[in-house]
Amino acid sequence: MVAAKEQFPKLTPEDYFAWEETQTMRHEYLDGEVYAMSGGTINHSDISGNILALLKTHMRGSGCKVLNSDARVNIYETTNYVYPDLSVTCDERDKTTTQYITYPCLVVEVLSPTTEAYDRGNKFKMYRRNPGLQEYVLVDSETIAIEIFRRTEQDTWQILNYQAGDVVELTSVNLTFPIEAIYEDIVFEAVAVEET
């Protein structure tokens, strides 16, 4: 999904929460400005659903929350709020909030051509402010490929790449699975080959 800036005066966080409850679309809130979130493709939705089912089943009974794209994440030590495709929090402080979480250990974004630059760049820059975030996962929606950015003990980020046939490991939630589980029932568009 991609954000498009709405054209009206800046809002306080409180005004934003009240205003968004009356909207039919979701909006991210960054530095007083709101950005409408556009819809995604069927593959985007199916991939998100597959990941959600995998995480929900694995995390059942753990005391952690697995949240879909309707749940906001408050960017640590700011009044900015974004919508990841999926997030997991095991932090006690997030159990008392109803409009957003602040301390995810895992954030997943399903990439599309219109969101990839934002998800890789500014959005990741915002997410990694949170010292509790252990993994940031980028899932390709046009081919079988996943990138995991994993925080190291030295507070740097290690990049792990997975492709068809690989077994994916999410250390933040102690889950290992074949990459194909995320791409179950996904139909990729055929790429036309030009004849010379």
N, C-alpha and C positions, 0 to 999 in steps of 0.2 A: 504494500500500500504506500501511497505517496502523499505528502502533505502539501496543501496549497494555502497560502496565507489569506485569511479573511480580511476584508477592508472595513474595519471600524475601530473606535478608540481602544486604547489599552485597557485591560481588565485587571482587577486584583485577583489573587487566587480564589478568594471567596466568591467573587462575582462570576468567575469562570466556572466553578463547580455548579452554582445555581443556574447559570445560563445553559450549560451543557446538558443539564437534566431535561431541558425542554427541546433539545435538538434531535433530529432524526439521524444525523451522522455524528461520528466521533471526531474530536478535535484535540490535537496536542497543544500544550500551552508552554510557550518559551518566551521568557523575559516580557511578560505582559501581553504578548501577541498570541492569537489562536490560529491554528493551521488545520484546515479540514483534511481528513484522511479519506482518500479515495478507496474504492473497492479493489479487490484482487481477482485473479483468474480462478477457474475451477481447480487447476493444479495447485495453486497457492493454498486454497481452502482445504483440499484433500491432504496435502502434505502436512499442513498445520494440524488437521484432525488426527492424522496418523501419529504424529509426535505427541499430541495431547493424550491419546489413548495409551500409548506406550508409557509415558511418564505417570499418568494417573494410576494405571495398574501397578506399576513398580512402587510408587510412593504411598499407596494405600496403607493406612495404619502407622505411618512414620511421624505424623504430627506436622508434616510440611504441607504447604499449599501449592498446588499446580494450577496456574491461572492461564486463561486464554487471552485473546486479543481484546477482550472487553475490559481488562484490568489495567489501570494506569500504574506506572512506576514513577515515583517522585525521584528526580535526580538529586543525589545525595548533597546535602547542605545548600540546596537552592529551593526556589519555589517554581521550578520547571517540572512539567509532567508530560510523559510520553507513553505511547502504547506499543509495547513489543508484541510480537505474534504469540509468544509464550514466555512465561517466567515461573520460576520456582523460588519460594522463600521458606526457610526453616527457622527464621528469626522470630523470637517471641514478640518483639516490638511490632511486627506486622500483623499479629493476631488481634490487635485492638483497634485497627484502622478499618474503615468501611469504604473509603473512596479511592484508596491507592495503597501500594506497598512502597517501602523505601529500601529494603535490605534483601534484594534477591541474591541467591547464590548462583543462579543460572538464568540467562536470558537467551532466547532463541528468536532469530529473525529469518523469515523465509524471503529470499531475494527475488526481485523481479527487475527487469531492465530500468524501470522508473524509480526504484528505491535503492538500488545497489550502492550507488555513490554515497547517499545519505547514511545508509546502514553501516557501511565500511568506515566512513569518515566521521562526520560530526556526531552521529548518534552513538557510535562506539566511544568517541572521546568523552561524551557525557556519561555514559554508563560506567566507564572505568574509573570515574571519580570515587565510586563506592568501594571502600576497602573490603567489603564482604563479598563482592562479586568474584566468583572463582572461574566461571567459564562463560564465554560469549560465543554462541554458535550461529554460523551463517549457513543456511541451507539453500542450495540452488534449486530453482523451480523449473529449469529448462534442461537439466541434465542431472545424472546421479553424481553429486559432488557436495561435500560438506567440509567447511573449515571450522575448526575450533580454536579459539583464542583462550589459552589457559594461563591464569596468573601463577607465577612461580614464587618460590619462597623469597626470592630477591626482589619481589614486587615488579617484575618485568612480565611481558606476555610472550608465551611460546605459541607458535602457530602449528597446528596439526591439520593435514589435508587427508581426506578420505574420498575414495571413489568406488565404483562398482566392484563388488566382491570383498570389500573390506569389512572388518568388524570395528564398530565405533565404540569408544569408551568415554563416558561422561563421569569423570572422577568426582565432580561436585555433588552428584546424587548416587554414586556407586552403581552405575548402570552400564552394561555392555550389551550390544545388539548388532545384528547384521544390518548394514546400511540399507539393504533392500526393504527392511521393515518400514522405513520411512516413505519409501517410494511405492508401496503396495497399491495396485490399481491405478497408477499414474500412467497416462498416455502422453508421450511427448510428441510435439508436432514434428512432422518430417521436414527435414531441411532440403529445399530444392537445390539440386546440383545443376549449375549452368553448363550447357554443352558448348565446347569451343569449336 
